[in-house]
């Protein structure tokens, strides 16, 4: 079931590995879409605004763990490409201990700062009650997020993208069933939606951990916990911390934009909550393709296969642009019916604002698609710092322009929507320019990163 991405036809290998990742994360989006759709239709616009703002906050918190796991996964992939099983297990053990400790700290910090969140996000009084109830429950799933993402990163690094998909599929179906049961059956309101998500997350997290521990005995991911060395910790931290910074900076910027959106009132909050779910679902496949592309590059970087890296890069860019162009057309044309999936047709103000957001963002999906490939490329080539730079450019532009343009009467809230694609385009230009100038140095690094 494990796939060696250093062999076989380039695009066939990449797509065969990527498709389960894409399907898996589309299912993961079903967690959030199920919450949003059921809450919006059954509990009203205030509850929808509460869950939407909570989603942005949780995305920021879990992005810290996701970044650590993704960075570690790059190291695992390089070790797999180098045919170094002992080094792979040692890296996995060091990574598990490091991220588990940080997960505990993050979970405690989330609960301690719960009441301060209202001020930071500028949450209206009528929304804070349900939002606090949702957060008090959803924070309990942070540990489950760590378990799933760590073991999924390990399995994907050794070429197994199918098992993470299977556990997510079970979890997504369970989440929808529990949502309906807790909200409509027990009438637990937004806390029921949060409880359904947390229970589903623990099913996927515990399930994938058991699989990795019992069925990967030759490459046991926790065997290295008993012999952690400083050199290994330093290497893992070099990849993981920078990737974590990249992910958390990206989502901190989104969180700051959420606070600005909240200042425009409940209707705009509700529109943003629904539109962001549609937006994320639309470009999620190319985001996951970027992660699969990163594993492909990392394995071949470890194997010192420069020609294969160059072929994979060209094919991936063409495929991502083609996909994003198709999705852009679909989202632009179908923006209104998509919004009406989440919001009652009578809520014309919410629907119109959501449609405007989707049509502005949707035109520029090629920008975010190329940016995901650049993130994956630099992470795989041992330059996670460059991913941080691109994120700062993208999110710095987004946040700065959002606050500047939204303060001008001619733009208002539309200024927030326009700032997002402008940030994508500027980051793409910087990332592409850096690659063109330094590509020989990037691809020809003797021995690959972190040679044994």
LOBA-700353 format. One record per residue (C-alpha): residue in one letter; y, x negated, z; residue number from 1. Coordinates in nm, 2 decimals, always signed. Layout:
LOBA-700353
NODE A Y X Z NUM
...
***
This chain:
LOBA-700353
NODE X +0.00 +0.00 +0.00 1
NODE X +0.23 -0.31 +0.04 2
NODE X +0.41 -0.40 -0.28 3
NODE X +0.49 -0.76 -0.39 4
NODE X +0.83 -0.73 -0.57 5
NODE X +0.81 -1.08 -0.70 6
NODE X +0.55 -0.98 -0.96 7
NODE X +0.52 -0.72 -1.24 8
NODE X +0.78 -0.55 -1.47 9
NODE X +1.12 -0.58 -1.31 10
NODE X +1.26 -0.22 -1.33 11
NODE X +0.92 -0.06 -1.29 12
NODE X +0.86 -0.26 -0.97 13
NODE X +1.20 -0.18 -0.84 14
NODE X +1.18 +0.19 -0.92 15
NODE X +0.83 +0.23 -0.78 16
NODE X +0.96 +0.08 -0.45 17
NODE X +1.29 +0.27 -0.46 18
NODE X +1.16 +0.63 -0.53 19
NODE X +1.00 +0.68 -0.19 20
NODE X +1.31 +0.54 -0.01 21
NODE X +1.53 +0.78 -0.21 22
NODE X +1.31 +1.08 -0.14 23
NODE X +1.28 +0.98 +0.23 24
NODE X +1.66 +0.96 +0.28 25
NODE X +1.72 +1.28 +0.09 26
NODE X +1.48 +1.43 +0.34 27
NODE X +1.67 +1.27 +0.62 28
NODE X +1.99 +1.43 +0.49 29
NODE X +1.80 +1.76 +0.53 30
NODE X +1.83 +1.71 +0.91 31
NODE X +2.21 +1.73 +0.88 32
NODE X +2.22 +1.98 +0.60 33
NODE X +1.99 +2.22 +0.79 34
NODE X +2.22 +2.19 +1.09 35
NODE X +2.53 +2.25 +0.88 36
NODE X +2.40 +2.54 +0.67 37
NODE X +2.24 +2.73 +0.96 38
NODE X +2.53 +2.67 +1.20 39
NODE X +2.79 +2.76 +0.93 40
NODE X +2.62 +3.08 +0.83 41
NODE X +2.50 +3.19 +1.18 42
NODE X +2.75 +3.06 +1.43 43
NODE X +3.08 +3.05 +1.23 44
NODE X +3.36 +2.81 +1.14 45
NODE X +3.43 +2.68 +1.49 46
NODE X +3.07 +2.58 +1.54 47
NODE X +3.06 +2.43 +1.19 48
NODE X +3.37 +2.22 +1.27 49
NODE X +3.21 +2.10 +1.60 50
NODE X +2.88 +1.99 +1.43 51
NODE X +3.07 +1.83 +1.14 52
NODE X +3.29 +1.62 +1.37 53
NODE X +2.98 +1.53 +1.58 54
NODE X +2.80 +1.42 +1.26 55
NODE X +3.08 +1.17 +1.18 56
NODE X +3.06 +1.03 +1.53 57
NODE X +2.68 +1.00 +1.53 58
NODE X +2.69 +0.84 +1.19 59
NODE X +2.92 +0.57 +1.34 60
NODE X +2.69 +0.51 +1.64 61
NODE X +2.37 +0.50 +1.45 62
NODE X +2.52 +0.28 +1.18 63
NODE X +2.53 +0.00 +1.45 64
NODE X +2.15 +0.03 +1.48 65
NODE X +2.10 +0.08 +1.11 66
NODE X +2.30 -0.23 +1.03 67
NODE X +2.10 -0.44 +1.28 68
NODE X +1.77 -0.31 +1.13 69
NODE X +1.89 -0.36 +0.77 70
NODE X +2.00 -0.72 +0.84 71
NODE X +1.67 -0.80 +1.01 72
NODE X +1.49 -0.64 +0.71 73
NODE X +1.66 -0.89 +0.48 74
NODE X +1.51 -1.17 +0.69 75
NODE X +1.17 -1.01 +0.69 76
NODE X +1.18 -0.97 +0.31 77
NODE X +1.27 -1.33 +0.26 78
NODE X +0.99 -1.44 +0.48 79
NODE X +0.75 -1.22 +0.29 80
NODE X +0.87 -1.37 -0.04 81
NODE X +0.81 -1.72 +0.11 82
NODE X +0.45 -1.62 +0.20 83
NODE X +0.53 -1.71 +0.57 84
NODE X +0.34 -1.45 +0.78 85
NODE X +0.39 -1.64 +1.11 86
NODE X +0.77 -1.67 +1.04 87
NODE X +0.77 -1.30 +0.95 88
NODE X +0.61 -1.19 +1.28 89
NODE X +0.83 -1.42 +1.49 90
NODE X +1.14 -1.28 +1.32 91
NODE X +1.02 -0.92 +1.38 92
NODE X +0.95 -0.99 +1.75 93
NODE X +1.29 -1.14 +1.81 94
NODE X +1.46 -0.86 +1.62 95
NODE X +1.28 -0.59 +1.81 96
NODE X +1.39 -0.74 +2.15 97
NODE X +1.75 -0.79 +2.04 98
NODE X +1.80 -0.44 +1.89 99
NODE X +1.61 -0.26 +2.17 100
NODE X +1.85 -0.41 +2.43 101
NODE X +2.15 -0.32 +2.23 102
NODE X +2.02 +0.04 +2.18 103
NODE X +2.00 +0.08 +2.56 104
NODE X +2.36 -0.04 +2.60 105
NODE X +2.48 +0.18 +2.32 106
NODE X +2.31 +0.49 +2.46 107
NODE X +2.46 +0.44 +2.80 108
NODE X +2.81 +0.38 +2.65 109
NODE X +2.78 +0.70 +2.45 110
NODE X +2.73 +0.91 +2.76 111
NODE X +2.99 +0.73 +2.97 112
NODE X +3.26 +0.78 +2.70 113
NODE X +3.16 +1.14 +2.62 114
NODE X +3.48 +1.30 +2.75 115
NODE X +3.70 +1.04 +2.60 116
NODE X +3.58 +1.13 +2.25 117
NODE X +3.80 +1.44 +2.25 118
NODE X +4.12 +1.24 +2.27 119
NODE X +4.01 +0.97 +2.02 120
NODE X +3.91 +1.23 +1.75 121
NODE X +4.20 +1.47 +1.83 122
NODE X +3.95 +1.76 +1.86 123
NODE X +4.12 +2.10 +1.89 124
NODE X +4.06 +2.29 +2.22 125
NODE X +3.87 +2.57 +2.05 126
NODE X +3.63 +2.33 +1.90 127
NODE X +3.57 +2.09 +2.19 128
NODE X +3.35 +2.32 +2.40 129
NODE X +3.07 +2.35 +2.14 130
NODE X +3.12 +1.99 +2.02 131
NODE X +3.06 +1.86 +2.37 132
NODE X +2.75 +2.07 +2.41 133
NODE X +2.62 +1.93 +2.08 134
NODE X +2.69 +1.57 +2.17 135
NODE X +2.54 +1.59 +2.51 136
NODE X +2.21 +1.67 +2.35 137
NODE X +2.23 +1.47 +2.03 138
NODE X +2.30 +1.14 +2.21 139
NODE X +1.94 +1.17 +2.34 140
NODE X +1.81 +1.08 +2.00 141
NODE X +1.97 +0.74 +1.97 142
NODE X +1.65 +0.56 +2.09 143
NODE X +1.45 +0.75 +1.83 144
NODE X +1.69 +0.64 +1.56 145
NODE X +1.62 +0.28 +1.66 146
NODE X +1.24 +0.32 +1.65 147
NODE X +1.24 +0.48 +1.31 148
NODE X +1.48 +0.24 +1.14 149
NODE X +1.33 -0.08 +1.29 150
NODE X +0.98 +0.00 +1.18 151
NODE X +1.09 +0.14 +0.85 152
NODE X +1.28 -0.18 +0.78 153
NODE X +0.97 -0.38 +0.87 154
NODE X +0.74 -0.18 +0.64 155
NODE X +0.99 -0.18 +0.35 156
NODE X +1.03 -0.55 +0.38 157
NODE X +0.66 -0.60 +0.32 158
NODE X +0.68 -0.36 +0.02 159
NODE X +0.57 -0.04 +0.19 160
NODE X +0.83 +0.23 +0.12 161
NODE X +0.58 +0.52 +0.12 162
NODE X +0.49 +0.55 +0.49 163
NODE X +0.85 +0.59 +0.60 164
NODE X +0.88 +0.87 +0.35 165
NODE X +0.58 +1.05 +0.49 166
NODE X +0.70 +1.05 +0.85 167
NODE X +1.05 +1.17 +0.74 168
NODE X +0.89 +1.45 +0.54 169
NODE X +0.71 +1.58 +0.85 170
NODE X +1.02 +1.54 +1.06 171
NODE X +1.25 +1.71 +0.81 172
NODE X +1.03 +2.02 +0.79 173
NODE X +1.00 +2.03 +1.17 174
NODE X +1.37 +2.00 +1.20 175
NODE X +1.44 +2.31 +0.98 176
NODE X +1.17 +2.51 +1.16 177
NODE X +1.31 +2.42 +1.51 178
NODE X +1.67 +2.49 +1.39 179
NODE X +1.58 +2.84 +1.30 180
NODE X +1.37 +2.89 +1.62 181
NODE X +1.63 +2.75 +1.86 182
NODE X +1.94 +2.91 +1.70 183
NODE X +1.81 +3.24 +1.59 184
NODE X +1.51 +3.29 +1.82 185
NODE X +1.64 +3.14 +2.15 186
NODE X +2.01 +3.17 +2.07 187
NODE X +2.09 +2.83 +2.20 188
NODE X +2.39 +2.79 +1.97 189
NODE X +2.49 +2.43 +1.87 190
NODE X +2.29 +2.28 +2.15 191
NODE X +1.98 +2.43 +1.99 192
NODE X +2.07 +2.26 +1.65 193
NODE X +2.11 +1.93 +1.84 194
NODE X +1.78 +1.98 +2.02 195
NODE X +1.60 +2.05 +1.70 196
NODE X +1.73 +1.72 +1.54 197
NODE X +1.65 +1.51 +1.85 198
NODE X +1.29 +1.64 +1.87 199
NODE X +1.23 +1.58 +1.50 200
NODE X +1.37 +1.23 +1.53 201
NODE X +1.13 +1.14 +1.80 202
NODE X +0.84 +1.27 +1.59 203
NODE X +0.93 +1.03 +1.30 204
NODE X +1.02 +0.74 +1.53 205
NODE X +0.71 +0.75 +1.74 206
NODE X +0.49 +0.82 +1.44 207
NODE X +0.61 +0.53 +1.23 208
NODE X +0.59 +0.29 +1.53 209
NODE X +0.23 +0.39 +1.59 210
NODE X +0.14 +0.34 +1.23 211
NODE X +0.30 -0.01 +1.21 212
NODE X +0.13 -0.12 +1.53 213
NODE X -0.22 +0.00 +1.45 214
NODE X -0.23 -0.05 +1.07 215
NODE X -0.04 -0.37 +1.02 216
NODE X -0.26 -0.60 +1.24 217
NODE X -0.24 -0.90 +1.00 218
NODE X +0.14 -0.88 +1.02 219
NODE X +0.18 -0.72 +1.36 220
NODE X +0.55 -0.66 +1.40 221
NODE X +0.56 -0.71 +1.78 222
NODE X +0.32 -1.01 +1.81 223
NODE X +0.62 -1.24 +1.79 224
NODE X +0.78 -1.09 +2.10 225
NODE X +0.58 -1.34 +2.32 226
NODE X +0.72 -1.65 +2.15 227
NODE X +1.09 -1.60 +2.07 228
NODE X +1.28 -1.92 +1.99 229
NODE X +1.65 -1.98 +1.99 230
NODE X +1.64 -2.07 +1.62 231
NODE X +1.48 -1.74 +1.53 232
NODE X +1.73 -1.54 +1.74 233
NODE X +2.02 -1.73 +1.57 234
NODE X +1.88 -1.65 +1.23 235
NODE X +1.82 -1.29 +1.30 236
NODE X +2.17 -1.26 +1.46 237
NODE X +2.33 -1.43 +1.15 238
NODE X +2.20 -1.15 +0.93 239
NODE X +2.18 -0.86 +1.16 240
NODE X +2.52 -0.89 +1.34 241
NODE X +2.72 -0.92 +1.02 242
NODE X +2.53 -0.64 +0.86 243
NODE X +2.59 -0.44 +1.18 244
NODE X +2.96 -0.52 +1.16 245
NODE X +2.96 -0.41 +0.80 246
NODE X +2.79 -0.08 +0.87 247
NODE X +3.00 -0.01 +1.19 248
NODE X +3.33 -0.10 +1.03 249
NODE X +3.25 +0.13 +0.74 250
NODE X +3.17 +0.42 +0.97 251
NODE X +3.46 +0.34 +1.22 252
NODE X +3.69 +0.38 +0.92 253
NODE X +3.53 +0.72 +0.85 254
NODE X +3.56 +0.81 +1.21 255
NODE X +3.93 +0.73 +1.21 256
NODE X +3.97 +0.95 +0.90 257
NODE X +3.78 +1.23 +1.08 258
NODE X +4.05 +1.21 +1.36 259
NODE X +4.32 +1.25 +1.10 260
NODE X +4.14 +1.54 +0.93 261
NODE X +4.10 +1.71 +1.27 262
NODE X +4.48 +1.71 +1.31 263
NODE X +4.51 +1.95 +1.01 264
NODE X +4.32 +2.22 +1.20 265
NODE X +3.99 +2.40 +1.21 266
NODE X +3.99 +2.52 +0.85 267
NODE X +4.03 +2.17 +0.71 268
NODE X +3.77 +2.04 +0.97 269
NODE X +3.52 +2.30 +0.85 270
NODE X +3.59 +2.22 +0.48 271
NODE X +3.55 +1.85 +0.54 272
NODE X +3.23 +1.90 +0.75 273
NODE X +3.06 +2.10 +0.46 274
NODE X +3.20 +1.89 +0.18 275
NODE X +3.10 +1.55 +0.34 276
NODE X +2.74 +1.68 +0.36 277
NODE X +2.73 +1.76 -0.01 278
NODE X +2.91 +1.44 -0.09 279
NODE X +2.66 +1.23 +0.11 280
NODE X +2.36 +1.41 -0.04 281
NODE X +2.50 +1.36 -0.39 282
NODE X +2.53 +0.98 -0.37 283
NODE X +2.24 +0.92 -0.12 284
NODE X +1.99 +0.83 -0.40 285
NODE X +2.21 +0.55 -0.53 286
NODE X +2.27 +0.43 -0.17 287
NODE X +1.89 +0.41 -0.11 288
NODE X +1.84 +0.25 -0.45 289
NODE X +2.09 -0.02 -0.33 290
NODE X +1.87 -0.08 -0.02 291
NODE X +1.56 -0.10 -0.24 292
NODE X +1.74 -0.34 -0.47 293
NODE X +1.83 -0.55 -0.17 294
NODE X +1.46 -0.59 -0.08 295
NODE X +1.38 -0.68 -0.44 296
NODE X +1.65 -0.95 -0.44 297
NODE X +1.55 -1.08 -0.10 298
NODE X +1.18 -1.12 -0.18 299
NODE X +1.26 -1.29 -0.51 300
NODE X +1.52 -1.51 -0.34 301
NODE X +1.26 -1.62 -0.09 302
NODE X +1.02 -1.69 -0.38 303
NODE X +1.30 -1.89 -0.57 304
NODE X +1.27 -1.66 -0.87 305
NODE X +1.63 -1.68 -1.02 306
NODE X +1.55 -1.54 -1.36 307
NODE X +1.39 -1.23 -1.21 308
NODE X +1.69 -1.18 -0.98 309
NODE X +1.93 -1.19 -1.29 310
NODE X +1.71 -0.93 -1.48 311
NODE X +1.69 -0.70 -1.18 312
NODE X +2.07 -0.72 -1.13 313
NODE X +2.15 -0.62 -1.48 314
NODE X +1.90 -0.33 -1.49 315
NODE X +2.01 -0.20 -1.15 316
NODE X +2.38 -0.18 -1.24 317
NODE X +2.30 +0.01 -1.56 318
NODE X +2.07 +0.25 -1.39 319
NODE X +2.32 +0.31 -1.10 320
NODE X +2.61 +0.38 -1.34 321
NODE X +2.40 +0.62 -1.55 322
NODE X +2.28 +0.81 -1.24 323
NODE X +2.63 +0.84 -1.09 324
NODE X +2.78 +0.96 -1.41 325
NODE X +2.53 +1.25 -1.42 326
NODE X +2.59 +1.34 -1.06 327
NODE X +2.97 +1.33 -1.10 328
NODE X +2.95 +1.59 -1.37 329
NODE X +2.72 +1.82 -1.17 330
NODE X +2.92 +1.80 -0.85 331
NODE X +3.25 +1.86 -1.03 332
NODE X +3.11 +2.17 -1.21 333
NODE X +2.92 +2.31 -0.92 334
NODE X +3.16 +2.23 -0.64 335
NODE X +3.24 +2.60 -0.55 336
NODE X +2.88 +2.73 -0.54 337
NODE X +2.78 +2.42 -0.34 338
NODE X +3.05 +2.50 -0.08 339
NODE X +2.94 +2.86 -0.07 340
NODE X +2.60 +2.75 +0.05 341
NODE X +2.75 +2.64 +0.38 342
NODE X +3.05 +2.87 +0.41 343
NODE X +3.08 +3.25 +0.38 344
NODE X +3.25 +3.35 +0.05 345
NODE X +3.53 +3.53 +0.25 346
NODE X +3.65 +3.20 +0.40 347
NODE X +3.85 +3.12 +0.09 348
NODE X +4.08 +2.86 +0.25 349
NODE X +3.78 +2.65 +0.37 350
NODE X +3.60 +2.68 +0.03 351
NODE X +3.91 +2.59 -0.17 352
NODE X +3.98 +2.27 +0.04 353
NODE X +3.61 +2.17 +0.02 354
NODE X +3.61 +2.22 -0.36 355
NODE X +3.92 +2.01 -0.40 356
NODE X +3.76 +1.73 -0.19 357
NODE X +3.44 +1.73 -0.39 358
NODE X +3.62 +1.73 -0.73 359
NODE X +3.83 +1.43 -0.63 360
NODE X +3.54 +1.23 -0.48 361
NODE X +3.29 +1.33 -0.74 362
NODE X +3.47 +1.18 -1.04 363
NODE X +3.44 +0.84 -0.88 364
NODE X +3.07 +0.82 -0.78 365
NODE X +3.02 +0.52 -1.01 366
NODE X +3.25 +0.33 -0.78 367
NODE X +3.05 +0.40 -0.46 368
NODE X +2.72 +0.34 -0.66 369
NODE X +2.83 -0.01 -0.76 370
NODE X +2.95 -0.09 -0.41 371
NODE X +2.61 -0.01 -0.26 372
NODE X +2.45 -0.26 -0.51 373
NODE X +2.71 -0.52 -0.41 374
NODE X +2.63 -0.47 -0.04 375
NODE X +2.26 -0.51 -0.10 376
NODE X +2.30 -0.81 -0.32 377
NODE X +2.51 -1.01 -0.08 378
NODE X +2.29 -0.92 +0.22 379
NODE X +1.98 -1.03 +0.03 380
NODE X +2.14 -1.36 -0.08 381
NODE X +2.22 -1.46 +0.27 382
NODE X +2.59 -1.37 +0.24 383
NODE X +2.62 -1.07 +0.47 384
NODE X +2.98 -1.18 +0.55 385
NODE X +3.08 -1.09 +0.20 386
NODE X +2.95 -0.74 +0.26 387
NODE X +3.18 -0.72 +0.56 388
NODE X +3.47 -0.83 +0.34 389
NODE X +3.40 -0.56 +0.09 390
NODE X +3.37 -0.30 +0.36 391
NODE X +3.71 -0.41 +0.51 392
NODE X +3.87 -0.38 +0.17 393
NODE X +3.72 -0.03 +0.10 394
NODE X +3.77 +0.11 +0.45 395
NODE X +4.10 -0.06 +0.52 396
NODE X +4.24 +0.09 +0.20 397
NODE X +4.09 +0.43 +0.29 398
NODE X +4.23 +0.44 +0.64 399
NODE X +4.57 +0.29 +0.55 400
NODE X +4.63 +0.52 +0.25 401
NODE X +4.50 +0.82 +0.44 402
NODE X +4.76 +0.79 +0.71 403
NODE X +5.03 +0.70 +0.46 404
NODE X +4.98 +0.96 +0.20 405
NODE X +4.89 +1.25 +0.42 406
NODE X +5.22 +1.21 +0.60 407
NODE X +5.40 +1.28 +0.27 408
NODE X +5.46 +1.65 +0.20 409
NODE X +5.38 +1.61 -0.17 410
NODE X +5.02 +1.50 -0.08 411
NODE X +4.93 +1.64 +0.27 412
NODE X +4.56 +1.64 +0.33 413
NODE X +4.49 +1.57 -0.04 414
NODE X +4.62 +1.22 +0.03 415
NODE X +4.31 +1.16 +0.25 416
NODE X +4.08 +1.27 -0.03 417
NODE X +4.24 +1.03 -0.29 418
NODE X +4.24 +0.73 -0.06 419
NODE X +3.86 +0.72 -0.05 420
NODE X +3.79 +0.65 -0.42 421
NODE X +4.08 +0.41 -0.44 422
NODE X +3.91 +0.20 -0.17 423
NODE X +3.58 +0.21 -0.36 424
NODE X +3.74 +0.07 -0.68 425
NODE X +3.93 -0.21 -0.51 426
NODE X +3.62 -0.33 -0.32 427
NODE X +3.41 -0.32 -0.65 428
NODE X +3.67 -0.53 -0.82 429
NODE X +3.67 -0.79 -0.54 430
NODE X +3.29 -0.80 -0.51 431
NODE X +3.23 -0.83 -0.89 432
NODE X +3.50 -1.11 -0.92 433
NODE X +3.34 -1.31 -0.63 434
NODE X +3.00 -1.28 -0.80 435
NODE X +3.12 -1.39 -1.14 436
NODE X +3.30 -1.70 -0.99 437
NODE X +3.01 -1.80 -0.76 438
NODE X +2.70 -1.67 -0.92 439
NODE X +2.53 -2.00 -1.00 440
NODE X +2.59 -2.12 -0.64 441
NODE X +2.46 -1.78 -0.50 442
NODE X +2.14 -1.78 -0.71 443
NODE X +2.05 -2.15 -0.71 444
NODE X +2.05 -2.21 -0.34 445
NODE X +1.78 -2.46 -0.29 446
NODE X +1.48 -2.33 -0.09 447
NODE X +1.63 -2.00 -0.01 448
NODE X +1.78 -1.89 +0.31 449
NODE X +1.63 -2.00 +0.64 450
NODE X +1.35 -2.22 +0.50 451
NODE X +1.07 -2.29 +0.74 452
***
